[in-house]
Amino acid sequence: MELPQSFEERMARWLGAEYPDFRQALEAESVHGLRANRLKVTPEALAARLPFSLEPVPWAPDGFVYGQGERPSRHPYYFAGLYYLQEPSAMLPATLLDVRPGERVLDLCAAPGGKATQLAAALGGRGLLVVNDVHPKRIKALVHNLEVHGVKNAVVTNDYPAHLARVFPAFFDKVLVDAPCSGEGMFRKDPALINEWSLELVTWCIQQQKGLLRHAATMLKPGGRLVYSTCTFNPEENEAIIEWFLRRHPEFELVEVPRQPGWESGRPDWVDGGRPELARCIRLWPHRVRGEGHFVAVLQKRGDAETAVDAARAQRTGPPPHLGKQALEVTPPDPWMAEAVARFEARHFTRPVLTGNERTLVRFGRRLFLMPPNLPDLSAVRLVRPGWLIGDVKKDRYRPSSALALALSVDDVQPERCVHLPSDADEVMAYLRGEPLARTLLPGWNLVTVDGYPLGWLRQLPGRQKNLYPDAWRIKKI
């Protein structure tokens, strides 16, 4: 692997005698992992079902390392959202955020959704998850992953942190800032990043990281926890950022977390004037652990911090121009729409799923959502999803969404409307390609499952079937 000379010189200076081991590790194969989705399956049950060689990730209770050459992205359980393919070191930040069911959680730089789905699983369907990313092109992947993983309690935004801070001052119990960075820790996994690296990129990332942390601090409640992470090695984007942040935010302190074998402490000696507490940060190196490079800092906001100060900070910050005009408004649905949803539920489900709960049915364009409760006014935020997408309205008819199907339990649906397929059946692959199945079903909507886990809808029409698996998700061959 050919690396930029300036990168090698800097790393050799910092690592000293360890540099040869580090450099050798970059020439080795990257480590591959997957993480069980507890919204649908326990890690133990998943490991018992998957035909792969799995080893637990020590710092992620739901994570596994799988063997070289194995292809879990080709297994039907992947399409059912039973697991997320995630590099093992990347599982650490969300783990250390220590999310509990019922909390309000923000993932400020969430695309493509690996850490967001991990946070959603920790919430267990309770509380609120706000996921944001400033890049419009990356939002599609984020939304797709949330929908496949059956997340019901997420609001998706595509806006600048400064705008969010004005809407959510001192609102969240937990905030994750998985910051954009120079990506040095991913060189082994994605060699294309090597050509993108430069000292100018490092400088640009530093400015982005400072702004993200500043706004994240405003949105965190007193007593709340903030995790800052990068997938890069240099101290300018890591310990130096935390030193800068703590000087400006004395209401925060670094949290000491229990260490595991192979973890290295933060390096205050790599920062001019770095405080000793920087050693409480965590570094993962590819020559020390089975994973790529990562840096994590866990920060706690004092319980006596003044929320009025956060609100004032948010209002003083002049927001940048909007990424784009809010094209749609969240409104109550027309009465007939709510009635159509209730009729569908009565005809297809065994119990109330869409009605009679704390979520509010809203209309966003022609789409229908169940919006989590106790949200502030979101009219000033560029919204992508105001909640759980349950369907849309077309030609004055309600049609259930794939996001609805993938968040259901098979027990929610009337047994005669379930099409159960084993994971090794050719019909599973046919369904994922968008093909009809060679069987007659009940008229109307039927849920296709693989080993009892939902995949999506089939609609039985007179004399034909309509496969409702989304076009953008369909596979060509597997």
C-alpha positions in Angstrom: 0.0 0.0 0.0 1.5 3.3 -1.1 0.8 6.1 1.4 1.4 9.9 1.2 4.9 10.7 2.4 3.7 13.4 4.8 1.2 11.0 6.4 3.9 8.4 6.9 6.3 10.9 8.4 3.7 12.2 10.8 2.6 8.7 11.9 6.2 7.5 12.4 6.9 10.6 14.6 3.9 9.9 16.8 4.1 6.1 17.0 7.9 5.8 17.3 8.8 2.1 17.9 5.2 1.0 17.2 5.2 2.4 13.7 6.5 -0.8 11.9 3.7 -2.9 13.5 1.2 -0.2 12.5 2.5 -0.1 8.9 2.4 -3.8 8.6 -1.2 -3.9 9.8 -2.2 -1.6 7.0 -1.0 -4.2 4.5 -3.2 -6.9 6.1 -6.8 -7.7 5.1 -9.4 -5.4 6.7 -11.7 -6.9 9.3 -15.3 -7.4 8.5 -18.2 -7.3 10.9 -22.0 -7.4 11.3 -24.2 -6.3 14.1 -27.5 -8.0 15.1 -30.6 -5.8 15.0 -32.2 -6.2 18.4 -35.4 -4.7 17.2 -36.0 -8.0 15.4 -33.6 -10.7 16.7 -31.2 -11.3 19.6 -27.5 -11.8 18.8 -27.7 -15.4 20.1 -30.6 -16.3 17.9 -29.0 -14.7 14.9 -25.7 -16.4 15.4 -27.5 -19.8 15.6 -29.3 -19.2 12.3 -26.6 -17.7 10.1 -24.3 -20.1 8.2 -21.2 -18.0 8.8 -18.2 -18.3 11.1 -18.9 -15.6 13.7 -16.8 -14.3 16.6 -18.1 -11.8 19.1 -16.8 -8.2 19.0 -15.5 -7.6 22.6 -16.8 -4.0 22.9 -20.1 -4.5 21.1 -22.6 -7.0 22.7 -24.5 -7.3 19.4 -21.5 -7.4 17.1 -19.6 -10.2 15.3 -16.6 -10.6 13.1 -17.2 -12.8 10.2 -14.7 -14.7 8.1 -12.8 -13.6 5.0 -14.6 -14.5 1.8 -18.0 -14.9 3.4 -20.9 -12.9 1.9 -23.6 -12.0 4.5 -24.8 -9.3 2.1 -26.2 -12.1 0.0 -28.2 -13.8 2.7 -32.0 -13.1 2.8 -31.7 -12.1 6.5 -29.8 -9.1 5.4 -32.8 -7.9 3.3 -35.1 -8.6 6.3 -33.0 -6.2 8.4 -31.8 -8.7 10.9 -28.3 -7.3 10.9 -26.2 -4.4 9.6 -22.8 -4.9 8.0 -20.5 -2.7 10.1 -16.8 -2.6 10.7 -16.1 -3.7 14.3 -14.4 -0.5 15.5 -17.3 1.6 14.2 -19.6 -0.2 16.7 -17.8 1.4 19.7 -19.1 5.1 19.6 -22.8 4.1 19.8 -22.0 1.5 22.4 -20.3 4.1 24.6 -23.2 6.6 24.2 -25.0 4.1 26.5 -28.5 4.8 25.2 -31.5 3.6 27.3 -35.1 3.0 26.2 -37.2 6.1 26.4 -34.5 8.7 25.9 -34.2 11.5 23.4 -31.2 10.8 21.2 -29.6 12.8 18.4 -27.2 11.4 15.7 -25.9 14.6 14.2 -23.9 13.1 11.2 -25.9 9.9 10.7 -25.5 8.8 7.1 -25.4 6.1 5.9 -27.0 4.8 9.1 -24.8 2.2 10.8 -24.6 4.0 14.1 -28.2 5.3 13.8 -29.6 1.8 13.5 -27.5 0.8 16.5 -28.9 3.7 18.5 -32.4 2.8 17.4 -31.9 -0.8 18.6 -30.7 0.4 22.0 -33.9 2.6 22.3 -36.0 -0.5 21.7 -38.8 1.4 19.9 -39.2 3.8 22.9 -38.3 7.4 23.1 -37.1 9.5 20.2 -34.2 9.3 17.7 -33.4 12.3 15.5 -31.0 11.5 12.7 -29.5 14.2 10.6 -27.0 14.6 7.8 -26.1 17.7 5.9 -25.5 15.9 2.6 -28.7 15.4 0.6 -27.2 12.6 -1.6 -26.4 10.5 1.5 -29.9 10.8 3.0 -31.3 8.1 0.8 -29.0 5.4 2.2 -29.8 6.6 5.7 -33.6 6.4 5.2 -33.3 3.0 3.5 -31.3 1.5 6.4 -33.7 2.9 9.0 -36.7 1.4 7.1 -35.2 -2.0 6.5 -34.2 -2.2 10.2 -37.8 -1.5 11.3 -37.2 1.8 13.1 -40.5 3.4 14.1 -39.4 6.3 16.4 -37.0 8.2 14.2 -37.3 11.7 12.7 -34.9 12.3 9.7 -33.6 15.8 8.9 -31.3 17.1 6.3 -30.1 20.4 7.7 -27.3 22.4 9.2 -26.5 21.8 12.9 -27.0 25.6 13.5 -30.6 25.3 12.4 -31.2 22.2 14.6 -29.7 24.0 17.6 -32.3 26.7 17.4 -35.1 24.2 17.4 -33.7 21.7 20.0 -31.8 23.7 22.7 -31.1 21.5 25.8 -33.5 18.9 24.3 -31.5 15.6 24.0 -30.4 13.1 26.7 -27.7 11.7 24.4 -25.9 13.1 21.3 -23.6 11.3 19.0 -21.1 13.3 16.8 -19.5 10.9 14.5 -17.7 13.7 12.8 -16.5 13.9 9.1 -12.8 13.4 9.2 -9.8 12.7 7.0 -10.5 9.0 7.1 -6.9 7.8 7.9 -8.3 4.9 10.0 -10.2 3.6 6.9 -7.2 3.4 4.5 -7.0 -0.4 4.8 -10.7 -0.8 4.3 -11.1 1.8 1.5 -7.9 2.5 -0.3 -9.6 5.2 -2.4 -9.4 7.4 0.7 -5.7 7.5 0.4 -5.8 9.6 -2.8 -8.3 12.0 -1.1 -6.0 12.6 1.9 -4.1 15.8 2.3 -3.0 18.2 5.1 -5.5 20.7 3.6 -8.3 18.1 4.1 -7.2 17.7 7.7 -7.5 21.5 8.2 -10.9 21.6 6.6 -12.2 18.7 8.8 -11.0 20.5 12.0 -13.2 23.5 11.2 -16.2 21.2 10.6 -15.6 19.2 13.8 -15.4 22.4 15.9 -18.7 23.6 14.6 -20.4 20.3 15.1 -19.3 20.0 18.7 -20.3 23.6 19.5 -23.9 23.0 18.2 -24.1 19.5 19.8 -23.3 21.0 23.2 -26.2 23.4 22.8 -28.7 20.6 22.1 -27.7 18.4 25.1 -29.6 18.5 28.3 -27.8 19.1 31.6 -26.5 15.7 32.8 -26.6 14.4 29.3 -23.8 12.4 27.5 -22.1 13.4 24.3 -19.8 11.1 22.3 -17.4 12.5 19.8 -15.8 10.0 17.4 -13.7 9.9 14.2 -12.1 7.2 12.1 -8.8 9.0 11.8 -5.4 8.9 13.6 -4.0 12.4 13.8 -4.3 14.2 17.1 -5.4 17.5 15.4 -8.8 16.0 14.7 -9.0 14.1 18.0 -7.3 15.1 21.2 -6.7 18.6 20.1 -10.4 19.0 19.2 -11.4 17.8 22.7 -8.9 20.1 24.3 -10.3 23.0 22.3 -13.9 22.1 23.2 -13.2 21.7 27.0 -11.6 25.1 27.1 -14.7 26.7 25.7 -17.2 24.5 27.5 -16.2 24.1 31.2 -19.7 22.6 31.8 -18.4 19.4 30.2 -15.9 16.8 31.5 -14.4 13.7 30.0 -15.7 10.4 31.2 -13.4 7.6 32.1 -14.8 4.3 30.7 -13.6 0.8 31.5 -10.8 -0.3 29.2 -10.6 -3.5 27.2 -7.5 -5.3 26.0 -6.0 -3.6 22.9 -7.5 -0.2 23.6 -5.0 2.7 23.9 -5.7 5.8 26.0 -5.8 9.2 24.4 -2.5 11.0 24.0 -2.3 14.3 25.8 1.4 14.4 25.0 0.5 14.8 21.3 -1.2 18.1 22.0 0.4 21.3 22.9 -0.8 22.1 26.4 -3.0 19.1 26.4 -4.6 18.4 29.8 -4.0 15.0 31.4 -7.7 14.1 31.3 -7.3 13.6 27.5 -5.9 10.2 28.4 -9.6 9.2 29.2 -10.2 9.2 25.4 -9.9 5.9 23.5 -7.9 5.0 20.5 -8.3 1.8 18.5 -5.4 0.9 16.3 -5.4 -1.8 13.5 -2.2 -3.3 14.9 -3.8 -3.7 18.4 -7.4 -4.8 17.8 -9.4 -6.7 15.2 -10.8 -3.6 13.6 -9.9 -0.4 11.8 -8.7 2.9 13.3 -11.0 4.9 15.5 -11.0 7.6 18.2 -13.7 8.1 20.8 -14.2 10.7 23.5 -17.1 10.4 26.0 -18.2 13.8 27.4 -20.7 14.5 30.2 -22.5 17.8 30.7 -22.8 18.9 34.3 -26.3 18.5 35.8 -26.3 22.1 37.1 -25.5 23.6 33.6 -27.9 26.4 32.8 -30.4 25.5 30.0 -31.0 29.2 29.4 -27.4 29.6 28.3 -27.9 26.9 25.7 -31.0 28.6 24.4 -29.1 31.9 24.2 -26.2 30.3 22.4 -28.6 28.8 19.8 -30.3 32.1 19.2 -27.1 34.1 18.9 -25.7 31.7 16.3 -26.6 33.1 12.9 -27.8 30.1 10.9 -26.4 29.7 7.4 -28.8 29.7 4.4 -31.1 26.7 4.2 -30.0 23.7 2.2 -33.3 24.1 0.3 -36.7 25.4 0.9 -39.0 23.2 3.0 -41.1 21.9 0.2 -43.7 20.0 2.3 -45.6 20.8 5.5 -46.6 18.3 8.1 -50.4 18.5 8.4 -53.2 16.4 9.9 -54.6 13.9 7.4 -58.0 14.3 5.9 -60.6 12.3 7.9 -61.1 9.7 5.1 -57.4 9.0 5.2 -57.5 8.1 8.9 -60.5 6.0 8.2 -58.8 4.1 5.4 -55.8 3.4 7.7 -58.2 2.0 10.4 -60.0 -0.1 7.8 -56.7 -1.6 6.6 -55.7 -2.4 10.1 -59.0 -4.1 10.9 -58.8 -6.2 7.8 -55.1 -7.2 7.9 -53.8 -7.1 11.5 -54.5 -9.1 14.6 -54.2 -6.1 17.0 -53.9 -2.3 16.8 -50.6 -1.3 15.2 -51.4 2.0 13.5 -54.2 3.3 15.8 -54.7 3.8 19.5 -51.0 4.6 20.4 -49.1 7.7 21.4 -47.9 8.5 17.9 -49.8 11.0 15.8 -50.9 10.3 12.3 -49.7 13.1 10.0 -49.6 13.8 6.3 -46.4 14.9 4.6 -47.2 15.5 1.0 -49.2 12.4 0.0 -47.4 10.2 2.4 -48.7 9.2 5.9 -46.5 9.0 8.9 -46.9 8.2 12.6 -45.0 11.0 14.3 -43.3 10.5 17.7 -44.9 12.5 20.6 -43.6 15.6 22.3 -41.7 17.1 19.4 -41.0 20.8 19.1 -42.2 22.8 16.1 -40.2 21.4 13.2 -41.4 23.9 10.6 -38.0 25.6 10.6 -36.1 22.4 9.9 -35.6 20.7 6.6 -37.5 17.5 7.2 -37.1 14.2 5.2 -39.1 11.9 7.5 -41.3 13.2 10.3 -41.7 9.7 11.8 -42.5 6.2 10.7 -43.7 6.0 7.1 -46.8 3.8 7.1 -48.0 4.4 3.6 -49.2 6.9 1.0 -52.3 8.1 -0.7 -52.7 7.5 -4.4 -55.9 7.9 -6.4 -57.8 8.4 -3.2 -56.6 5.1 -1.8 -54.3 4.2 1.1 -51.4 1.9 0.3 -49.2 0.5 3.0 -45.4 1.1 2.8 -42.5 -1.2 2.8 -41.3 0.6 6.0 -44.5 -0.6 7.6 -44.0 -4.2 6.5 -40.4 -4.3 7.8 -41.3 -2.9 11.2 -44.0 -5.4 11.8 -43.9 -8.7 13.8 -45.4 -11.7 12.0 -47.8 -11.9 15.0 -49.2 -8.5 14.1 -50.6 -9.8 10.8 -53.5 -12.2 10.3 -52.0 -15.7 9.7 -53.9 -16.2 6.5 -52.3 -13.1 5.1 -48.7 -14.2 5.7 -46.7 -15.9 3.0 -44.0 -17.8 4.8 -40.9 -18.7 2.8 -37.8 -20.6 4.1 -34.5 -18.7 3.7 -33.1 -21.3 1.2 -36.2 -21.2 -1.1 -35.8 -19.9 -4.6 -39.1 -18.0 -4.1 -37.2 -15.6 -1.6 -34.8 -14.6 -4.3 -37.7 -14.3 -6.8 -39.5 -11.9 -4.5 -36.4 -9.8 -3.9 -36.1 -9.5 -7.7 -39.6 -8.1 -7.8 -41.2 -11.2 -9.3 -44.7 -12.6 -8.4 -44.9 -15.9 -6.6 -46.4 -19.0 -8.2 -49.3 -19.3 -5.7 -52.7 -17.8 -5.2 -53.2 -15.5 -2.2 -56.1 -13.8 -0.5 -57.3 -10.8 -2.4 -55.6 -7.6 -1.2 -52.4 -7.2 0.7 -50.3 -10.1 1.9 -47.0 -10.0 3.9 -44.0 -12.0 2.6 -41.7 -13.3 5.3 -38.4 -15.3 5.4 -38.3 -17.7 8.3 -41.0 -15.6 9.9 -39.3 -12.2 9.4 -41.1 -9.7 7.2 -39.6 -8.8 3.8 -42.5 -6.8 2.2 -45.9 -6.8 0.5 -47.5 -8.8 -2.3 -50.9 -7.6 -3.5 -53.3 -10.1 -5.0 -55.4 -8.6 -7.7 -58.0 -10.5 -9.9 -56.0 -12.9 -12.0 -52.5 -11.5 -11.1 -50.1 -10.5 -8.3 -48.3 -7.3 -7.8 -44.9 -7.4 -6.1 -44.6 -4.3 -4.0 -40.9 -4.7 -3.1 -39.4 -1.3 -3.9 -37.8 -1.0 -7.2 -34.7 0.7 -5.7 -34.2 -2.2 -3.3 -34.5 -5.1 -5.8 -31.6 -7.4 -6.6 -30.5 -8.6 -10.0 -29.0 -11.8 -8.9 -27.8 -13.4 -5.7 
